[in-house]
Amino acid sequence: MAATASTRRQFLSLLGLSAVAVSCGTTAGAASGKGQTKTLRYQGWAGQVTLPELAEDLGYLEDVRLEWVGNTISGPQDIQSAATGQVDFGGAFNGAVVKLAANKAPVKAVISYYGSDRYAYNGFYVLEDSPIRSAGDLIGKKIGMNTLGGHSEAMLDLHLRRGGLSRAEIGEAEPLVVPPVNTEQTLRQGQIDVAVLSGILRDKALAAGGIRPLFTDYELLGAFSAGTYVMTDRFLRRNPDTTRTFVTAVGRAIEWSRSTPREEVVARMTAIVRKRGRNEDTAPLKYWRSYGVATEAGLITGEELQLWIDWLADRGDIRKGQVTLPDLYTNEFNGAKKSSSTAKGGS
């Protein structure tokens, strides 16, 4: 019981650890004076091709280049690294972005980069013969996910609340961190009761059979942009042209992935992974279907952030009015959008 309570106290609190560091952090990669950096440090995801990586391969980054510093399995960790200057941009679930801003981190969301639709979604899966059928059945069960304080834990909370569980009962569910590449195997071996699977790893697991879904985030909320890339205010001030090149390139890559035949996108991704030589398995890439971004070129409307501002305030994780939309995001650097008339709020 104590271990479970401790786990729940970590919910969306990982970001608070960086608040002090952020207040005096620097962006080591930014050039001083008039010169703007042309190198963007970032973290990748094993076996996957991120939108900036795709944009670079397509030539959209022009004279800006990416510098891979390692991989992550955690959005909250990624944006902490951006906030403290260890990387130049990071991406996470929008609830984690809001939480980071609430902890006084001087960051802004600049473009949506992933979301949920009928192809790209996070699903909560159990073994075919599992007795788990409803929200109430999750009390006391172990749910494996990529990180705490991110997208999956938020969706679990929404599902349990909609299932009528009390706050105390919700606290009895036990989210656990399991690396995405190991989640399917961990479920099949009975080490966890529920596995959160998404994208190519989800479809690969479904193709193998023997599992069934409890619910998905697409069922909970419909199609929505779920996460944004953030940069520090300091980086934006010092490197506006580089930022514009980067954000516009990511927006163009989103639209390229939508308009290009899936087989061609998969082939391109496979080539990218092979070229970078990190000893990664390319087989799951054949299951890719969508990045799930809900808006044109990743434009941020504000609604996808306001949803989590309200949710966090309702939970008591932030105070009402602690985070406001105009300070949280900007579409200023997104040159890939065809019309700014769709923007709501922000810069």
C-alpha positions in Angstrom: 0.0 0.0 0.0 2.8 2.4 0.9 4.6 1.7 -2.4 1.4 2.5 -4.3 0.8 5.7 -2.5 4.4 6.7 -3.2 3.9 6.0 -6.9 0.7 8.1 -7.0 2.5 11.0 -5.3 4.9 11.0 -8.2 2.1 11.7 -10.6 3.1 14.7 -12.8 5.6 15.7 -10.1 8.8 14.7 -11.8 9.0 18.1 -13.5 9.1 20.0 -10.2 12.6 18.7 -9.5 13.9 20.9 -12.3 12.2 24.1 -11.2 15.2 25.5 -9.3 17.7 24.5 -12.0 15.5 26.0 -14.7 15.3 29.4 -12.9 19.0 29.9 -13.5 19.6 27.5 -16.4 21.3 28.3 -19.6 21.1 27.1 -23.2 24.6 25.9 -23.8 23.9 25.3 -27.5 22.8 28.9 -28.2 25.2 31.2 -29.9 26.0 34.5 -28.1 25.7 38.0 -29.7 24.2 38.2 -33.1 25.2 34.7 -34.2 22.5 32.1 -34.0 23.2 28.4 -33.4 22.8 26.1 -36.4 23.0 22.9 -34.3 20.1 21.6 -32.3 20.8 19.0 -29.6 18.0 16.5 -29.0 17.0 13.1 -27.7 15.6 10.4 -29.9 13.4 7.3 -29.4 14.9 3.9 -30.1 13.6 2.3 -33.3 11.5 5.3 -34.2 11.8 8.3 -36.4 10.8 11.6 -34.8 9.4 14.4 -36.9 12.6 16.5 -36.6 14.6 13.5 -37.9 12.2 13.1 -40.8 12.4 16.8 -41.5 16.2 16.7 -41.6 16.2 13.8 -44.0 13.7 15.5 -46.3 16.0 18.6 -46.4 13.5 20.8 -44.7 16.0 22.0 -42.0 18.1 23.7 -44.6 21.4 24.8 -42.9 20.3 23.7 -39.4 21.5 20.3 -38.3 20.4 18.0 -35.5 22.9 16.6 -32.9 21.6 13.4 -31.3 22.8 13.2 -27.7 21.0 9.9 -26.7 17.6 8.3 -26.4 14.7 8.8 -23.9 11.6 6.9 -23.1 10.0 9.8 -21.1 8.4 13.0 -22.4 8.6 14.7 -18.9 12.4 13.9 -18.8 12.8 15.2 -22.3 11.3 18.6 -21.6 13.2 18.9 -18.3 16.3 18.4 -20.3 15.2 21.2 -22.7 14.3 23.5 -19.8 17.7 23.1 -18.1 19.7 23.5 -21.4 20.9 19.9 -21.8 19.1 19.8 -25.2 17.7 22.6 -27.3 14.2 21.2 -27.7 12.1 18.5 -26.1 8.7 17.1 -26.5 6.1 15.8 -24.1 2.4 15.2 -23.4 0.7 18.6 -23.0 -0.3 18.0 -19.3 3.4 17.6 -18.5 4.2 20.8 -20.5 1.6 22.7 -18.4 3.0 21.2 -15.2 6.5 22.3 -16.2 5.3 25.9 -16.9 3.5 25.9 -13.5 6.9 25.2 -11.9 8.2 28.5 -13.3 10.1 27.0 -16.1 10.7 29.7 -18.8 9.6 27.5 -21.7 7.1 27.8 -24.6 5.4 25.2 -26.7 6.1 25.9 -30.3 4.4 23.1 -32.3 2.3 19.9 -31.8 4.2 16.8 -32.7 2.0 13.8 -31.8 -1.6 13.0 -31.1 -4.3 10.4 -31.3 -6.5 9.5 -34.2 -7.9 6.2 -35.5 -4.4 5.1 -36.5 -2.2 6.7 -33.9 -3.4 6.1 -30.3 -2.4 4.7 -26.9 -4.3 1.6 -25.9 -4.5 -0.2 -22.6 -4.2 -3.9 -23.2 -4.7 -7.1 -21.2 -4.2 -10.7 -22.0 -7.1 -12.3 -23.9 -8.1 -14.4 -20.8 -7.6 -11.7 -18.3 -10.6 -11.2 -15.8 -10.1 -7.4 -16.1 -13.0 -5.9 -17.9 -13.9 -2.5 -16.3 -12.4 0.4 -14.6 -13.2 -1.1 -11.2 -11.2 -4.2 -12.1 -8.0 -2.0 -12.2 -8.0 -1.5 -8.4 -4.8 -3.1 -7.1 -3.5 -3.9 -10.6 -0.2 -3.1 -12.2 -0.3 -1.0 -15.3 3.0 -0.8 -17.3 3.7 2.5 -19.2 6.7 4.4 -20.5 6.9 7.0 -17.8 5.0 8.5 -14.8 3.6 11.9 -15.0 2.9 11.8 -18.7 0.3 10.9 -21.3 -0.5 7.4 -20.2 -1.0 8.1 -16.5 -3.3 11.0 -17.4 -5.4 8.8 -19.6 -5.6 6.1 -16.9 -6.8 8.8 -14.4 -9.5 10.0 -16.8 -10.7 6.4 -17.5 -10.9 5.6 -13.8 -12.7 8.8 -13.0 -15.2 8.3 -15.8 -15.6 4.7 -14.4 -16.9 6.2 -11.2 -14.0 5.4 -8.9 -13.3 7.5 -5.9 -10.0 9.3 -5.5 -8.9 6.7 -2.9 -9.8 3.8 -5.3 -7.9 5.5 -8.1 -4.9 5.6 -5.8 -5.1 1.8 -5.6 -4.2 1.3 -9.3 -0.5 1.0 -9.6 1.2 2.6 -12.7 4.7 1.3 -13.3 7.5 2.4 -15.6 8.3 -0.2 -18.3 10.5 0.6 -21.3 8.2 0.6 -24.4 10.3 -2.1 -26.2 9.7 -4.4 -23.2 6.1 -3.7 -22.4 4.5 -6.4 -24.6 6.8 -9.1 -23.3 6.3 -7.9 -19.7 2.5 -8.3 -20.1 2.8 -11.7 -21.7 5.1 -12.9 -18.9 2.5 -11.9 -16.3 4.7 -9.3 -14.6 2.1 -6.6 -15.2 -1.7 -6.8 -15.5 -2.1 -4.1 -18.1 0.2 -2.8 -20.8 0.0 0.6 -22.4 1.0 0.2 -26.1 1.1 2.7 -28.9 2.1 3.1 -32.5 4.2 0.5 -34.2 4.8 -1.4 -31.0 1.1 -1.7 -30.4 0.3 -2.9 -33.9 3.2 -5.4 -33.7 1.7 -6.8 -30.5 -1.8 -7.0 -31.9 -0.5 -8.9 -34.9 0.9 -11.5 -32.6 -2.5 -12.0 -31.0 -3.5 -13.0 -27.5 -4.2 -9.6 -26.2 -7.3 -7.3 -26.1 -8.0 -3.6 -25.4 -9.6 -2.3 -22.3 -9.8 1.3 -23.7 -7.9 3.8 -25.8 -7.2 7.5 -25.5 -8.9 8.0 -28.9 -12.1 6.4 -27.3 -11.8 8.8 -24.4 -11.2 12.1 -26.2 -11.5 11.5 -29.9 -8.9 12.9 -32.3 -6.6 15.4 -30.6 -3.0 16.7 -30.6 -1.5 15.3 -27.4 2.0 16.7 -27.2 4.2 19.7 -28.1 7.8 20.5 -28.6 9.1 23.2 -26.2 12.0 25.6 -26.2 13.2 28.0 -23.6 12.4 31.6 -23.8 16.1 32.4 -23.8 16.7 30.1 -26.8 13.8 31.7 -28.7 15.1 35.2 -28.0 18.7 34.3 -29.1 17.8 32.1 -32.1 14.6 33.3 -33.7 15.6 32.4 -37.3 16.9 28.9 -36.3 13.7 28.4 -34.4 11.6 29.4 -37.4 13.5 27.0 -39.6 13.1 24.2 -37.1 9.4 24.7 -36.4 8.5 25.2 -40.0 10.5 22.1 -41.0 8.6 20.0 -38.5 5.3 21.4 -39.7 6.2 20.5 -43.3 7.3 17.0 -42.3 3.8 16.5 -40.6 2.1 17.5 -43.9 4.6 15.4 -46.0 3.7 12.3 -43.8 0.0 12.9 -44.4 0.2 13.4 -48.2 2.7 10.7 -49.0 1.7 7.1 -49.5 2.2 5.1 -46.3 4.6 2.6 -48.0 6.8 5.5 -49.1 6.8 7.0 -45.6 7.7 3.7 -44.0 10.5 3.1 -46.6 12.0 6.5 -45.8 11.8 5.9 -42.0 13.5 2.5 -42.5 16.3 4.1 -44.5 16.8 6.8 -41.8 17.0 4.2 -39.0 19.5 2.1 -40.9 21.7 5.1 -41.9 22.1 6.3 -38.3 23.7 2.9 -37.3 22.4 2.5 -33.8 21.7 -1.2 -34.0 17.9 -0.8 -34.0 15.3 -3.2 -35.2 13.5 -1.7 -38.2 10.9 -4.4 -38.5 8.2 -2.7 -36.4 8.3 0.4 -38.7 6.1 -1.4 -41.2 3.2 -0.9 -38.8 3.5 3.0 -38.8 0.4 4.8 -39.9 0.2 8.3 -38.5 1.8 10.8 -36.2 -1.7 11.7 -35.1 -1.3 15.5 -35.1 -4.8 16.9 -35.3 -4.1 20.3 -36.8 -2.5 21.5 -40.0 1.3 21.6 -39.8 1.1 21.1 -36.0 -0.5 24.5 -35.3 -1.3 24.9 -31.6 -4.9 26.1 -31.1 -4.7 26.4 -27.3 -7.6 24.0 -26.7 -5.2 21.0 -26.4 -3.4 22.8 -23.6 -6.4 24.3 -21.9 -7.9 20.8 -21.4 -5.0 19.9 -19.2 -4.8 23.2 -17.4 -8.4 22.7 -16.3 -7.8 19.0 -15.5 -4.7 19.7 -13.3 -6.5 22.5 -11.5 -9.4 20.2 -10.8 -7.1 17.6 -9.4 -5.4 20.2 -7.2 -2.0 19.7 -8.9 -1.9 23.4 -9.9 -3.9 26.5 -8.8 -6.6 28.0 -10.9 -5.0 30.8 -12.9 -1.4 29.6 -12.2 -0.9 28.9 -15.9 -2.3 31.1 -18.7 -2.4 30.2 -22.4 -0.7 33.4 -23.8 2.4 32.6 -21.7 2.4 28.9 -22.6 2.6 28.7 -26.4 3.3 30.5 -29.6 2.6 29.9 -33.3 5.0 32.7 -34.3 7.6 30.5 -35.7 5.4 28.1 -37.7 5.8 29.1 -41.3 4.3 25.9 -42.6 0.8 26.9 -41.7 -1.2 28.1 -44.7 -3.3 30.5 -42.6 -2.9 32.1 -39.2 -6.6 32.6 -39.0 -6.9 29.1 -37.3 -4.7 30.2 -34.4 -6.4 30.8 -31.1 -4.5 32.7 -28.5 -0.8 32.5 -28.1 1.6 34.7 -29.9 
